[in-house]
Amino acid sequence: MRTSDGYDIAVRMLRPDASQRRVPVVLVHGARVPGIGSFDLPVPGGSLAADLAQQGHPVHVMDARGYGRSTRPAAMEAPAGDHAPLVRAWAVMRDIDAVVAAATRRDGVAAVGLLGWATGAMWCGMYAALNPDRVSHLVYYNGLYGGSSRHRMLGSGTANEDPAQPGRFNQGGAGAWRLSTGPDLLRAWDSVIPTEDKSQWRDPRVAEAYVQAALASDPTSASRHPASFRAPSGAMEDSFYQATGRQLFDAASIAARVLVLRSERDFWSRPEDADTLARHLARAAAVRVRTIPGATHHVHLDRPDRGRDTFLQEVTAFLAEGY
């Protein structure tokens, strides 16, 4: 799909049997790993996209600009320190809009469902606030919302804060883009799994496929040792401000049905984010807040009995409402 400002946005589409057609769903990844690595891994238990398609939903797995197979800003080819953080939320609005426009045309509907994970949740929430007539269902999954001024990983007092200007994002330290290796992807996930043997909680095949898909998303990954992939830093700037208590969009403008879904062991979102968002959803058609007990930030990729089954039950039941 081509955006209004000339970016090509890659989308993987999964089509269900026409006899069981339900609301189309756009899946929106987070700050590092693009769409396929996040939502459509080719191993058992690794594809939320396939699970939703089996339930009758046309599924659109997108890559925001700068990620995966979508057009990368030209500045991503320059050294990271040469430019300010790339791909802020306002730019991703154009990417989501292009995918939503294509989905509504293809499926003959006026509005779609959006499911965003982590930073993707914030992007989807912002889009739903700016385009309330184009979103029927919103799943806000482990997303920040500025519900608290404290965050041990992202906010004030961390490397994300400019040491010379407290309260501001450290643009110089972040650069235009950042690199991640396979171990980088698994470190935070591992840290919240409360067993020494991580395979009891997460299928090793899923973890391996997750890392491999992330590395494969960047054609330059093999040129570095160890292999690493690029992701724009703009999402981290937006996340910093949410982590310090700012709301980046007005949730009172959202008209969709909203499921605020949070994992109990999440290291990204906080209980205050879910509670504050729910209070602000003054015009939403319906609001449901759910916390999955004991679940991790990556619950849709964990084992079925470690929260994945509960996650799927919550999401599929919610998407069936009002359609």
N, C-alpha and C positions, 0 to 999 in steps of 0.2 A: 504494500500500500504506500502511496506517496502522500507525504504531509503537505500542509499549506505552505511550508517554507522549504520544500524540496528535498526532504529526507525520505529514503526508502526504508520502510519498516517491515521487517521479516515477520511472518506469521505462519505457524503450523496449524492447520485446521483438521479437526477430527469430526467426522460426520456420523451421526447415529442413524439407525433405521428410521426411515421417514414416518413409519406408523406410530412411533412413540416420541415424536418431537416435543421437546420442552424448551424452556427459555434458553436462548443462546448465552454462553458465558465466555467472557474474555478473562484470561489468566494473566496477571501482571506480576513479574518477578521483583526482587528487591535490589539492594545496592550493589551486589557483586556478581552473582551468578545469573546468566540470562535465562530465557524462558524454558528451553528444552531441558537444561540441567536442573532447573527448579521443579518442573512439572511434568516431564515426559521422558523419564529414563526407561531404557529398554530391558528392564529386569522386573521380576515379580515384586509388587509393592512399591514400585518407583514411579508410577505414572498416575498422578491425580487427573490429568487430562483424559486418559483412557477410562478411568473409573466414572467420570462425569459423562463421557460419551455413552458408556454402557447404560447409563440411567436415562438416556434420551436427549441429552443436551448437545447441540452443536457447540464445539469448543474451539476457541481461538487462542493459541499460545503465542504471545507477542514478545519481541525484543525491543526495548526502548532504544532510541538513538544512542550510539556509542557502545552498545552491547551486542554480542553475538553476531548475527548475520545482517543486522541493520546498518545503515550508513553511519560511519564514525565521523565526528567533527574533524576537520582538517588538523586542528591543534593537537589531536591525539597522536599525530605522527611526529610532533616536536617533543623535545625533552619536557618532562612533567613540570619542571620548575619555570618554564617559559610563559605559562599562562595561569590564569585563575581557574578554580574548579569548574569543570565542564558539566553540562546537562543538569541544570537546576529544574525544579518541579514545573516551572512555567513552560519549559521546553517539552517536557514529557506530556503535558496536556495536549499538545498538537499530535503527538504520536498515538496516544489513546484515542483521540478524536478520529484519526484516520482509520483506525481499526474498528471502532464502533460504527462509523459511517458505512464501512464495507460490510460489517456483520448485519446491520439492519437491512441493507439493500438485499444481501444474499438470502437472508432468512425471512424477509417480508414482515418485519416487526418494527414497532416504533421505538422500542427500548430493549436494552440487554442487561444481563447480570454482569457485575464486575467482582472478581475475587483478587485481592491484592495481598501479598505476603510481605510483612515488615515495611520497608520503604514503599513497596508496591501498594500496601494498604493506604498509606498517606496519599500517594498519587491518585489512587482510585477515589478516595474520599474527596480530594480536591476537585477531581473531574465531576463527580456526582453533585457537588455543591455548585459548580459553574454551569452544569448542564442537567438540571433536575428532571427534565422531560425525556432524557435519553437513557436513564438508568432505572430499571425496575427493581433490581435486587443488588445489594452491596454487602459483600463479606469482607469485613475489616479484620484481617487475620494477623495477630501479633504486631500491630502497628502502633507507633508513637502518636501522640496527639497533643503534647504540651501539657499533660495533666499534672506535672510536678516540675520543680526547678532543680531537682537533683537526679543525677544518673551516674552511676559509678564508672561506666565504660565510655560514655559519649559526651558528657556535659562539662560543666565548670570543674577546673582542677585536673582535667585530663589533657592529653597531648592535642586534643582537638581545639583547645582554647588558646587564643593568641596570648603569649606571655606578656607582651607589651601593651595589650589592650584587653583587659579582663572583660568577659562577657561577649567577646567577638570570636568568630571562628578563625582558626589558624590557617589562613589561606596559603601563606608561604610554606608552611610545613606540609600541607596536604598536596599542593600542586594541582595540575589539571586532571591528572589521572593517577591511579595507584596500581601496584602489582600485588597479586595473591598467588601463593603456591598451593599445592594440594594439602600439605600439613596446616597451612593457614586456615583453610576451609573447615577442617575437622577439629581444630583446637577448641573453639568456643563450644561447639556441639558436644565434644567429649567432656568438657568441664562440667556440664550439667547432667550428664548421665550418671546416676548414683550407684553404678556398679563398676568394679575394676575391669571386668570383661565386657567391653562395649558391645560385643556381638550378641549378648543377651537382650539388648535393647534395640539394636539396629543391625539389620542384615548386612554383613560385610559386602555383599554384591551391590547393595544400594549405595553404600559409602564409596566403593570403587567407581561405580558408574557416575556418581555425582561429581567426583573429582575429575574423571576423564572427560565428561561433558563440559565442565567448566574450562578445562585446558583447551579442549578442541574448539571452543567458541572464539578463540583468538588465534588467527593464523601466524602470529609472531611468537606464540608461547614456547615453541621448541627452540627458538633462537637464544634463549636464556638458560642458564644453569644455576639452580634447578629450574625446570620449566615453570613458567608463571604466565598469568593472563592479566590483561589490562581491564580496568573498570573506571569510568569517570568518577571524579571526586565530588561532583555537585550534590549527590545524594547525601554525602556525609555532612556537607555544610547545612543542608536543610535539616538533617537529623540532629545536628548539634543544637540548632535553635529550638527544635521541639523538646530536646532533652533538657533545655534550660527554662522551659515553661511557656514557650510561645506556641499559639495555634497558627498554622500557616494557611488555614482556610476556615470559612464560617460554616460549621456543620448545621446551623439552623436553616440553611438553604436547601439541604438534601430532602428530597421528597420520596426517595425509594424506601422499600423495606430494607432494614439494616440488621445484619448479624455481626455483633462485635464478639469476636472469638479470640480467646487468649489461652495460652499454655501456662500452667502454674509455674513451671520452671523456666519460663522465658527470660532470656538475658537482655532482650531488646525493649519490648514494651513493659509498662508497669501497670499495676492495678489501677492507679490513678488515671492513666490514659483511658482505659476502658470506661471508668466511672464518669469522667469528665465528658467524654464523647457522648455517652448515653444521655447525660443531662442536657447537652447542647442540641440534640436531635429533635428540635421542637416541631418540625413539619414532617418528619419521616412517617411513612404509611404504617410502619410497625418497627419496634425496636426490641431486639433480643440480645442479651448479654450472657455469654457462656464462658466459663473457665474449665478447661480440661484438666482434671486432677493429675498431678505428677508428670504432665507432658512437657516436652522440650520445645524449643523454638522451631525445630524441624519435625514436628509431630506427624506431618503428612508423609514423611519419609521414614518414620520409625516403624517398628514391628506392630502388627495389628493389635496385640494385647498391651502395647505400651502407649496407647492413645490414638493410633491411626484409625481404628474402627470407630471410635467415638467421634473423631473429627469428621469422617465421612458421613456418619449418621446425621450429625448436626448440619453439615453443609447441604446434603441432598434433601433432607426434610425441609430446610429453609427455602431452597430454590424451588421446591414444589408448591410453596404457598402463594396464593394469589395469582396463579398463572393457569 
